[in-house]
Amino acid sequence: MPLNLTVSPDFAPDHISGWFYFNTYLQRKLGIPIHLELYDSFEKQRSDIRAGKVDLIYANPYDASMLVREI
């Protein structure tokens, strides 16, 4: 089963291709499958985080502090 990676929805759309390259790099270096899930809303992303559907998160400072407090 692949790891699920997500990125904070507030990162600019013109950087999306870079996240796919980063995901490919991680998969090759770690030797495991990783699925990149991009969300268009913080609510949906937070819902999936709380449900345990996300393994790796690249978060902005606000979300990082929220995650530390809640999880």
N, C-alpha and C positions, 0 to 999 in steps of 0.2 A: 504494500500500500504506500503510495507516495506521500511525502510531507506536503503540507499546504502552506504556501508562502503568500502573504498579502502585504500591500503597501498602503500607507495612509491615503485616503481618497483626495486629500487636498494637494497632492503633488501634480504639477502641470502635465496636461495630456501630451505635450510634445516630448516628454521624457519616458513615455510608455515603452517605446522600443528598447530603450536602455535597460529597463527592468527585465525584458525577455532575454536580452543578452546576458544579464547578470544571472538569471535563473538557469540558463544553459551552462554558464560557467560553473555555478554551484553543483549542478548535477554531474558534470564531468569530474570536478575535483573531489566530490564526496562519493561518487559512484552509486548514487541512489536517485530514484525518481523524485522530482519536486514539481508540484503543480502551482503555477502562479495564478492566484485569484484576485482580480481587480474589482473593487466595489465602487459604485457611483454615489453611495451615501454612507455616512458614518453610522447611521442607525443599523443598516443591514450588516455592515462589517462588525459592529459591536455585538450584534445578536449572534453572529456566527462565532465570534471569539468566545462569548459566554457559553455557547453550546459545545465548545471544544472542537470546532471544525477547522481551526487555524493553529498551525504548529510554529511558524516563524512570522514575525511582524516587523516591518520597517515603519516605525511610528514617528509622528511629530512629537515635540516635547510635551504638549498638553495630553495627547493620548497615552504617551509613555507613563506620565504621572498617574493618569486614571487607571491604567493597567496595574501599576504597582499597588495602588490602594485597593482595587477590587479583587485582584487575583492572588 
